[in-house]
């Protein structure tokens, strides 16, 4: 039903805000994992973490005029640069061509990121 301000649901929203005892910045639930649930990461002799099969995650692509960049694993990269041993060959609107140990790979956005 319309409220005195003429906008439905204003009163309901106001009541919810005033009556809420929850801190809006507090986490909803704390994740509880035992150490056995978490994968163990071993450090190799170089002191770096070993690469997993899908160690690179494409987060964003920006194409502006002649400049192309991508965000992979929270790092901004440009064509020609190297990230975790992978050379960025080409940045395209839907993915990034990488070269690693002589093999060319196509890195795209994860399905979870696009849904």
TIRO-2110 file (N, C-alpha, C; in Angstrom, 1 decimal):
// TIRO-2110
0.8, -1.2, 0.0, N, 1, A
0.0, 0.0, 0.0, CA, 1, A
0.9, 1.2, 0.0, C, 1, A
0.4, 2.3, -0.6, N, 2, A
1.1, 3.6, -0.7, CA, 2, A
1.3, 4.1, 0.8, C, 2, A
2.4, 4.8, 1.0, N, 3, A
2.7, 5.4, 2.3, CA, 3, A
2.4, 6.9, 2.2, C, 3, A
2.5, 7.6, 3.3, N, 4, A
2.2, 9.0, 3.3, CA, 4, A
3.2, 9.8, 2.3, C, 4, A
4.3, 9.2, 2.0, N, 5, A
5.2, 9.9, 1.1, CA, 5, A
4.8, 9.5, -0.4, C, 5, A
3.9, 8.6, -0.5, N, 6, A
3.5, 8.2, -1.8, CA, 6, A
4.3, 7.1, -2.4, C, 6, A
5.4, 6.6, -1.7, N, 7, A
6.2, 5.6, -2.3, CA, 7, A
6.0, 4.3, -1.4, C, 7, A
5.6, 3.2, -2.1, N, 8, A
5.4, 2.0, -1.4, CA, 8, A
6.7, 1.5, -0.7, C, 8, A
6.6, 0.8, 0.4, N, 9, A
7.6, 0.1, 1.1, CA, 9, A
8.6, 1.0, 1.8, C, 9, A
8.4, 2.4, 1.8, N, 10, A
9.4, 3.2, 2.5, CA, 10, A
9.3, 3.0, 4.0, C, 10, A
8.0, 2.9, 4.5, N, 11, A
7.8, 2.6, 5.9, CA, 11, A
8.4, 1.3, 6.4, C, 11, A
8.2, 0.3, 5.5, N, 12, A
8.7, -1.1, 5.9, CA, 12, A
10.3, -1.0, 5.9, C, 12, A
10.9, -0.4, 4.9, N, 13, A
12.3, -0.3, 4.9, CA, 13, A
12.9, 0.5, 6.1, C, 13, A
12.2, 1.6, 6.4, N, 14, A
12.6, 2.4, 7.6, CA, 14, A
12.6, 1.6, 8.9, C, 14, A
11.5, 0.8, 9.0, N, 15, A
11.3, 0.0, 10.2, CA, 15, A
12.4, -1.1, 10.3, C, 15, A
12.7, -1.7, 9.2, N, 16, A
13.7, -2.7, 9.1, CA, 16, A
15.1, -2.1, 9.5, C, 16, A
15.4, -1.0, 9.0, N, 17, A
16.7, -0.3, 9.3, CA, 17, A
16.8, 0.0, 10.8, C, 17, A
15.7, 0.6, 11.4, N, 18, A
15.7, 1.0, 12.8, CA, 18, A
15.7, -0.2, 13.7, C, 18, A
15.1, -1.3, 13.3, N, 19, A
15.0, -2.4, 14.2, CA, 19, A
16.1, -3.4, 14.1, C, 19, A
17.0, -3.3, 13.1, N, 20, A
18.0, -4.2, 12.8, CA, 20, A
19.1, -4.1, 13.9, C, 20, A
19.5, -5.2, 14.5, N, 21, A
20.5, -5.2, 15.5, CA, 21, A
21.8, -5.8, 14.9, C, 21, A
21.8, -6.1, 13.7, N, 22, A
23.0, -6.7, 13.0, CA, 22, A
23.9, -5.6, 12.5, C, 22, A
25.2, -5.8, 12.7, N, 23, A
26.2, -4.9, 12.2, CA, 23, A
26.3, -5.1, 10.7, C, 23, A
26.0, -4.1, 9.8, N, 24, A
26.0, -4.4, 8.4, CA, 24, A
27.4, -4.7, 7.9, C, 24, A
28.4, -4.4, 8.6, N, 25, A
29.8, -4.7, 8.2, CA, 25, A
30.4, -6.0, 8.7, C, 25, A
29.6, -6.6, 9.6, N, 26, A
30.1, -7.9, 10.2, CA, 26, A
29.9, -9.0, 9.2, C, 26, A
30.8, -10.0, 9.2, N, 27, A
30.5, -11.1, 8.3, CA, 27, A
29.3, -11.9, 8.7, C, 27, A
28.5, -12.4, 7.7, N, 28, A
27.3, -13.1, 7.9, CA, 28, A
27.6, -14.4, 8.7, C, 28, A
28.6, -15.1, 8.2, N, 29, A
28.9, -16.4, 8.9, CA, 29, A
30.4, -16.6, 8.8, C, 29, A
31.0, -17.1, 9.8, N, 30, A
32.4, -17.4, 9.8, CA, 30, A
32.6, -18.7, 9.2, C, 30, A
33.6, -18.8, 8.2, N, 31, A
33.9, -20.1, 7.6, CA, 31, A
34.6, -21.0, 8.6, C, 31, A
34.2, -22.2, 8.7, N, 32, A
34.9, -23.1, 9.6, CA, 32, A
35.4, -24.2, 8.8, C, 32, A
36.7, -24.2, 8.7, N, 33, A
37.4, -25.3, 8.0, CA, 33, A
38.4, -25.9, 8.9, C, 33, A
38.5, -27.2, 9.0, N, 34, A
39.6, -27.8, 9.7, CA, 34, A
40.8, -27.8, 8.8, C, 34, A
42.0, -27.9, 9.4, N, 35, A
43.2, -27.9, 8.5, CA, 35, A
43.2, -29.1, 7.5, C, 35, A
42.5, -30.2, 7.9, N, 36, A
42.5, -31.3, 6.9, CA, 36, A
41.6, -31.0, 5.7, C, 36, A
40.7, -30.0, 5.8, N, 37, A
39.9, -29.6, 4.6, CA, 37, A
40.7, -28.8, 3.6, C, 37, A
41.7, -28.1, 4.0, N, 38, A
42.4, -27.2, 3.2, CA, 38, A
43.5, -28.0, 2.4, C, 38, A
43.7, -27.6, 1.2, N, 39, A
44.8, -28.3, 0.4, CA, 39, A
46.2, -27.8, 1.0, C, 39, A
47.1, -28.7, 1.1, N, 40, A
48.4, -28.3, 1.6, CA, 40, A
49.3, -27.8, 0.4, C, 40, A
49.9, -26.7, 0.7, N, 41, A
50.8, -26.1, -0.3, CA, 41, A
52.2, -26.3, 0.1, C, 41, A
53.0, -26.9, -0.8, N, 42, A
54.4, -27.1, -0.5, CA, 42, A
55.3, -26.1, -1.2, C, 42, A
56.3, -25.7, -0.6, N, 43, A
57.2, -24.7, -1.2, CA, 43, A
58.3, -25.5, -1.8, C, 43, A
58.6, -25.3, -3.1, N, 44, A
59.7, -26.0, -3.7, CA, 44, A
61.1, -25.4, -3.3, C, 44, A
62.2, -25.9, -3.8, N, 45, A
63.5, -25.5, -3.4, CA, 45, A
63.8, -24.0, -3.8, C, 45, A
63.0, -23.4, -4.7, N, 46, A
63.2, -22.0, -5.1, CA, 46, A
62.5, -21.1, -4.1, C, 46, A
61.7, -21.6, -3.3, N, 47, A
60.9, -20.8, -2.3, CA, 47, A
59.6, -20.3, -2.9, C, 47, A
59.3, -20.7, -4.1, N, 48, A
58.0, -20.3, -4.7, CA, 48, A
57.0, -21.4, -4.6, C, 48, A
55.7, -21.1, -4.6, N, 49, A
54.6, -22.0, -4.6, CA, 49, A
54.6, -22.8, -5.9, C, 49, A
54.3, -24.1, -5.9, N, 50, A
54.2, -24.8, -7.2, CA, 50, A
53.0, -24.3, -7.9, C, 50, A
53.0, -24.3, -9.3, N, 51, A
51.9, -24.0, -10.1, CA, 51, A
50.9, -25.1, -10.1, C, 51, A
49.6, -24.7, -10.0, N, 52, A
48.6, -25.7, -10.1, CA, 52, A
48.0, -25.6, -11.5, C, 52, A
47.2, -26.5, -11.9, N, 53, A
46.7, -26.6, -13.3, CA, 53, A
46.0, -25.3, -13.7, C, 53, A
45.2, -24.7, -12.9, N, 54, A
44.5, -23.4, -13.2, CA, 54, A
45.0, -22.3, -12.3, C, 54, A
46.3, -22.1, -12.2, N, 55, A
46.9, -21.2, -11.3, CA, 55, A
46.6, -19.7, -11.8, C, 55, A
46.3, -19.5, -13.0, N, 56, A
46.0, -18.1, -13.5, CA, 56, A
44.5, -17.9, -13.7, C, 56, A
44.1, -16.8, -13.2, N, 57, A
42.6, -16.5, -13.2, CA, 57, A
42.5, -15.1, -13.9, C, 57, A
41.8, -15.1, -15.0, N, 58, A
41.5, -13.8, -15.7, CA, 58, A
40.4, -13.1, -15.0, C, 58, A
40.6, -11.9, -14.6, N, 59, A
39.7, -11.1, -13.8, CA, 59, A
39.1, -9.9, -14.7, C, 59, A
39.8, -9.3, -15.6, N, 60, A
39.3, -8.2, -16.4, CA, 60, A
40.2, -8.0, -17.6, C, 60, A
39.6, -7.4, -18.6, N, 61, A
40.3, -7.0, -19.8, CA, 61, A
39.9, -5.6, -20.2, C, 61, A
40.9, -4.8, -20.6, N, 62, A
40.6, -3.4, -21.0, CA, 62, A
41.3, -3.2, -22.3, C, 62, A
40.5, -2.7, -23.3, N, 63, A
41.1, -2.5, -24.7, CA, 63, A
40.7, -1.0, -25.0, C, 63, A
41.7, -0.2, -25.1, N, 64, A
41.5, 1.2, -25.4, CA, 64, A
42.5, 1.7, -26.4, C, 64, A
42.0, 2.0, -27.6, N, 65, A
42.9, 2.4, -28.7, CA, 65, A
44.0, 1.4, -29.0, C, 65, A
45.2, 1.8, -28.8, N, 66, A
46.3, 0.9, -29.1, CA, 66, A
46.7, 0.1, -27.8, C, 66, A
46.2, 0.5, -26.7, N, 67, A
46.7, -0.1, -25.4, CA, 67, A
45.7, -1.2, -25.0, C, 67, A
46.2, -2.4, -24.7, N, 68, A
45.4, -3.5, -24.2, CA, 68, A
46.0, -4.0, -22.9, C, 68, A
45.2, -4.2, -21.9, N, 69, A
45.7, -4.7, -20.6, CA, 69, A
44.7, -5.8, -20.1, C, 69, A
45.2, -6.6, -19.2, N, 70, A
44.3, -7.6, -18.5, CA, 70, A
44.7, -7.7, -17.1, C, 70, A
43.8, -8.1, -16.3, N, 71, A
44.1, -8.4, -14.9, CA, 71, A
44.0, -9.9, -14.7, C, 71, A
45.2, -10.4, -14.3, N, 72, A
45.4, -11.8, -14.1, CA, 72, A
45.9, -12.0, -12.7, C, 72, A
45.1, -12.8, -11.9, N, 73, A
45.5, -13.0, -10.5, CA, 73, A
45.8, -11.6, -9.8, C, 73, A
45.0, -10.7, -10.0, N, 74, A
45.1, -9.4, -9.3, CA, 74, A
46.3, -8.5, -9.8, C, 74, A
46.9, -8.9, -10.9, N, 75, A
48.0, -8.2, -11.4, CA, 75, A
47.7, -7.7, -12.8, C, 75, A
47.9, -6.4, -13.1, N, 76, A
47.7, -5.8, -14.4, CA, 76, A
48.8, -6.1, -15.3, C, 76, A
48.5, -6.7, -16.4, N, 77, A
49.6, -7.1, -17.4, CA, 77, A
49.2, -6.5, -18.7, C, 77, A
50.3, -6.4, -19.5, N, 78, A
50.2, -5.9, -20.9, CA, 78, A
50.8, -6.9, -21.9, C, 78, A
50.5, -6.8, -23.1, N, 79, A
51.0, -7.7, -24.1, CA, 79, A
52.5, -7.7, -24.1, C, 79, A
53.1, -8.8, -24.1, N, 80, A
54.6, -9.0, -24.0, CA, 80, A
55.1, -9.2, -22.6, C, 80, A
54.4, -8.9, -21.6, N, 81, A
54.8, -9.1, -20.2, CA, 81, A
54.7, -10.6, -19.8, C, 81, A
55.4, -10.9, -18.7, N, 82, A
55.4, -12.3, -18.2, CA, 82, A
54.8, -12.3, -16.8, C, 82, A
53.9, -13.2, -16.6, N, 83, A
53.3, -13.4, -15.3, CA, 83, A
53.4, -14.9, -14.9, C, 83, A
54.0, -15.2, -13.8, N, 84, A
54.2, -16.6, -13.3, CA, 84, A
54.7, -17.5, -14.4, C, 84, A
55.7, -17.0, -15.2, N, 85, A
56.3, -17.9, -16.2, CA, 85, A
55.5, -17.9, -17.5, C, 85, A
54.4, -17.2, -17.6, N, 86, A
53.6, -17.2, -18.8, CA, 86, A
53.7, -15.9, -19.5, C, 86, A
54.1, -15.9, -20.8, N, 87, A
54.2, -14.7, -21.5, CA, 87, A
52.9, -14.3, -22.1, C, 87, A
52.5, -13.0, -22.0, N, 88, A
51.2, -12.6, -22.5, CA, 88, A
51.4, -12.2, -24.0, C, 88, A
50.9, -13.1, -24.9, N, 89, A
51.1, -12.9, -26.3, CA, 89, A
50.1, -11.9, -26.9, C, 89, A
48.8, -12.1, -26.5, N, 90, A
47.8, -11.2, -27.1, CA, 90, A
46.6, -11.1, -26.2, C, 90, A
46.1, -9.9, -26.0, N, 91, A
44.9, -9.7, -25.2, CA, 91, A
43.7, -9.4, -26.1, C, 91, A
42.7, -10.2, -26.1, N, 92, A
41.5, -10.1, -26.9, CA, 92, A
40.3, -9.8, -26.0, C, 92, A
39.2, -9.4, -26.7, N, 93, A
38.0, -9.0, -25.9, CA, 93, A
37.5, -10.2, -25.0, C, 93, A
37.7, -11.4, -25.4, N, 94, A
37.1, -12.5, -24.6, CA, 94, A
38.1, -13.4, -23.9, C, 94, A
39.4, -13.0, -24.0, N, 95, A
40.4, -13.8, -23.3, CA, 95, A
41.8, -13.4, -23.7, C, 95, A
42.8, -14.1, -23.2, N, 96, A
44.2, -13.8, -23.3, CA, 96, A
45.0, -15.0, -23.8, C, 96, A
45.8, -14.8, -24.9, N, 97, A
46.7, -15.8, -25.4, CA, 97, A
48.0, -15.7, -24.6, C, 97, A
48.4, -16.9, -24.0, N, 98, A
49.6, -17.0, -23.2, CA, 98, A
50.5, -18.0, -23.8, C, 98, A
51.8, -17.9, -23.5, N, 99, A
52.8, -18.9, -23.9, CA, 99, A
53.6, -19.3, -22.7, C, 99, A
53.6, -20.7, -22.5, N, 100, A
54.2, -21.2, -21.3, CA, 100, A
55.0, -22.5, -21.7, C, 100, A
56.3, -22.5, -21.5, N, 101, A
57.1, -23.7, -21.8, CA, 101, A
56.9, -24.1, -23.3, C, 101, A
56.8, -23.2, -24.2, N, 102, A
56.7, -23.5, -25.6, CA, 102, A
55.3, -23.8, -26.1, C, 102, A
54.3, -23.8, -25.2, N, 103, A
52.9, -24.1, -25.6, CA, 103, A
52.1, -22.9, -25.4, C, 103, A
51.2, -22.7, -26.4, N, 104, A
50.3, -21.6, -26.4, CA, 104, A
49.0, -22.0, -25.7, C, 104, A
48.5, -21.1, -24.8, N, 105, A
47.3, -21.4, -24.1, CA, 105, A
46.3, -20.2, -24.2, C, 105, A
45.0, -20.5, -24.1, N, 106, A
44.0, -19.5, -24.2, CA, 106, A
43.3, -19.4, -22.8, C, 106, A
43.5, -18.3, -22.2, N, 107, A
42.9, -18.0, -20.8, CA, 107, A
41.7, -17.2, -21.0, C, 107, A
40.6, -17.7, -20.5, N, 108, A
39.3, -17.0, -20.5, CA, 108, A
38.8, -16.7, -19.1, C, 108, A
37.7, -16.0, -19.1, N, 109, A
37.0, -15.8, -17.8, CA, 109, A
36.4, -17.1, -17.3, C, 109, A
36.4, -17.3, -16.0, N, 110, A
35.8, -18.5, -15.4, CA, 110, A
34.3, -18.4, -15.6, C, 110, A
33.7, -19.5, -15.6, N, 111, A
32.2, -19.6, -15.8, CA, 111, A
31.5, -18.9, -14.7, C, 111, A
32.1, -19.0, -13.4, N, 112, A
31.5, -18.4, -12.3, CA, 112, A
31.5, -16.8, -12.4, C, 112, A
32.5, -16.3, -13.0, N, 113, A
32.6, -14.8, -13.2, CA, 113, A
31.6, -14.3, -14.2, C, 113, A
31.2, -15.1, -15.1, N, 114, A
30.3, -14.6, -16.2, CA, 114, A
28.8, -14.9, -15.9, C, 114, A
28.6, -15.7, -14.9, N, 115, A
27.2, -16.0, -14.6, CA, 115, A
26.5, -15.1, -13.6, C, 115, A
END
